[in-house]
């Protein structure tokens, strides 16, 4: 008997548990609360079971137990040969969950697991739990709020090592830009990159090796920012934020000043009544404004 089949066989022996389905490493599986059904899958010697949690006797908060009679929360259990099973629960505010077995680093003793709790909707707020290999065990690492906003988007299937340092780079979106410069659904979010390294979640967004990734994301929103379309200021905000990470802040800021939408500007206080001033305040608050740039007064000129 293959030693790697042990976790899957053990799970199959649990009453009511479905037989694990083999899946590719890095491919996310979706669990929908409305299905009210468990799922199980296996990859790289690791097996994951996702089981719906019963409704509590006295539901509180945003749990769907209060409205639909079933719980939108699940228990995610990870098993691998030679380690004790580990369980975590998805966020009770999420509308669905995405789970993947991944290998965070080339030197890890076994694959780890990503558990995304997704709210869905136009913003796609989420929280993430990383189950990272730690010797003969797993360590649970959480990633939720960022400075000034929530994480949004979703980690793509089959994430890759983009910087060449031996660790996966995990792409998400910065929710600090939602509802600030335009409608929530039509405002792009700048990119954020993370990695799980030696038992810690690291924000890799300032790594010079990842500048090409941010330059590509700039291109995604540049045409909208530089167009004459109404409501383009949200795209300009994401464009400048990406530029700060791509090492192109000076030129992007100048283009923004030449093309942003005048009139009807929104600000965050009586002294920030035009878009460049509002954008500068958000970039400073969220850490995008380059440290060598001195915030200018008035109309928003920068000296980056």
N, C-alpha and C positions, 0 to 999 in steps of 0.2 A: 504493500500500500504506500502511495506517495505521501511523504511527510507534509507536503504542501496542501494536500486535500483534507487534512485533519479539521481545520476550522469549518469548512463547508459541510463535512459529514456530521460534525457536532451540532451545527445549526439545524441541519435537516432532521435531527433526532428530537428537536424541541417540538412539543405538541402544538399544532396550529401554525407552525412556521413554514413558509413556502420554501421550496428548494432554491438555493442560490443560483442565479443566472450568471454565467461568465460574461464579463464586459471588458472592454479595453481599458488599460490604465489611463487615467485622466479624462474619461468620458463621464459627464454628469448624468445622474439618474434623477428624475423628478418625482417627488411624492406629493400627490394632491390630497388635501384633507377630505374633500368631498367624496373620494373613492372609499374612504373608511376601510381600506385594505392594507395589509402589510406588504412590503416588498423586500427582497433579499438579492444581493449580487456579490460576486467575488472576482478578485483580480490580484495577481502578483502574490498569492499566498495570504491575502487579507480578505475577510468576509464581513459584509455590512448588512445588518438587518434594520429596517425602518418599520416601526409599529405604531399605530395610532394610540394615543393615551385616552383613557376614558374620561368623561366629563367629571369634574369634581362635584361634590354634593352641593356646594354653594359657589357657583361661578361668579368671578369678579373680573373687572377690567374689560378688555376688548375681546376676550375669548368668544368664539362663535357658539360656545355652549349656551350662552344666554339667548341666542336667537334661533339657531338651527338644530340645537339638540345634539350636536356632535362637536368634538374637540378639533381645533385646527393645529394642535400641537402633537408632535411625535417624539418617541424615544428612538435614538439612533445608537445601536450597539455594534461595536467593532470587535472582531475576534481574529487572532492570528496564532500560529503554533508557538507554544512555549510562553505565552503571556496570559494574564487574567483578562477576561472580557471587560471592556470599558464602555459605559453608556453616557450619553449627553442628551439633552432635550432641545428641540427647536424652540425658537422664540414664539411665545403665545400670541404675539401680534402679527405674525407672518401669515400670508395667504397660501404659501406653498413652500416647499423645501427642495433644494438641489444638493445632491451629495455625490462626491467623486473620490475614488481611490487614486492617489497621486504619489509620486516619489519627489519630495521637496528638494532633496539634495542627492548628488551622486554617491555620497558616502553614507547615506542613511542605511541602517541595518534592515529595514523593511519599508514598504510604502506607508504613507500616512493617509489621512482622510480630511477632506474639506466638507464642512456642513454650512450651507448658505440658507438663511431664513429670509425669504423674500416677501415683501409686502405687495409687490406688483404695482399696478397703476402707472400713471404717467411718470412719476418720479422714480419708482423702483427702489425705495429705501430698503436697506438690508442690514443684517448683522451676520458675521462669519465666525465660525469656530474651526480652528485648525487642530487636528489630533496628530501631533508630531511625535515620531518615534523617539524614545528616550531610554536607551539601554534595552532592558527587557520589559519595557512598559510604554505607555503613551502619556504625553503631557498635553493638556488642553490649553490652547492659546486663543484668546478672543480678539476680534477686531470689529469695532462698532463705530463710534462717533469719531469724527475728525474735528480739528479746530474750526469752529464756525459752522459746522454742518454735519450731515450724515454721509455715510458711504452709500453709493447708488450704483446701478447697473448690475452686471453679473460677470463672474469669472468665466472666460470662454473655455470651451472644451479643449482638451489636449494643450494645456498651458506649456510654454517653452522657456528655456533659459535664454533670455534676450541679451544679457550683458556678457555672457561667456564666463561667469564666475563659478559655474557648477550648481547653481540653485535656480529653481523655477522663479520667474517673474510673473506675478499675478496682477492682472490689470483690473482696476475698478474706476469709478467716477466720483468726483468730489461734489457732494450735494450742497456745499456752501453757496453755490451759484444759482440754485433754484429759486424762483419767485423774486429775484432781486432786480433783474434788468428786463423782465418780460414775462410772458405767460410760462407756467411751469413746464408744460409739455413741449413747447417749442424752443426752450432754452438749452443749448448744448452744455454738457458738463466737461470740464477739463479732466485729463487723465491723471490717475494716481497708480503707482506701481509698488507692490509689496513683495517681500520674500520671507520665507520661514528658514531661519539660520540658527543652528545650534541652540534650539529651545527658545527662540525669540522671534517675534514678528518685527521685521525691519522695513521702514519706509525707504524704498530705493529711488524715489523720484528725483533726487539730486545727484545721482550717480552719473558722471559724465559719459559713461559707456552706454547709457540709455537715451542720450540726446537724440539719436536718429528716430527713436520711437515717438518722442514728443514732437519732433519735426513733422513726422507723418500725420500725427493727430492735428497739428496746426493746419495742414493742407485740407483736412476734412472740413474745417469750418471757415477757411480763409475766404472762399468765394462768396459765402453769405455775408461775412463781415464787410467785404469791400464792394458789395453790390449796392443798389439803390433801393433794396426791398425794405418795406416797413417792418419794424420789430427786429432789426438786425443787431441791436446792441448786445443782446445776450450772446450771440455768436462772436462778437468782438471781444467780450469778456473772456470767453473760453480760449479764443485765439491768443490773446495776450498772456493768459496764464500758462498755456502750453509753451509759448515762446520763452517765458522765464525759465522753464525747465530745459528747453532746447538750446539755451545760450544765444537766443535771438531777440532778447527783450527790446533793445534799442530800436531796431528797425520795425518790429511789430507795433510798438507804442506809437511811432511816428505815423504808420499806416492807419492805425486806429484813429488818431487825431484828425486825419484827413478825410476819413470815411464814415465816422459814427453818425448816427441819426440825430439831427438837431430837433429841438422842439419836443415838448412833452417829456423831458428828461425826468427821471425819478432819482431821488437822493435819499440819504439816510441821516437827515438832520437839516436844520435851517441853513447851514453854511455849505451844504453839499447838494446843490440844486441842479447841477449839470452832470452828464454822464461821466466824463473823465475824472472828476473829483470823486464821484461815488465809486467808480471802478478802482481808483487808487486806494481808497479807504478799505475796500474789500481785499485787495491784493496784499496790503500791509497786514490786515487782521488775520488772513489765512496763510501768510508766510511766503507768498509768491513774489512780492516786491524785492528786487535784488538788494542785498545789504549795502552795496556801494552806491545805491541811488538815493538822492536826497529829495523827499517829497516837496514839490513846488507849490506855491500858493496860487490861488486864482484858477485859471482855465485849465490846468492839468499838464503843463509841460514838464517833462522829466529830464534828468541828467544821468541816465544809466550808463 
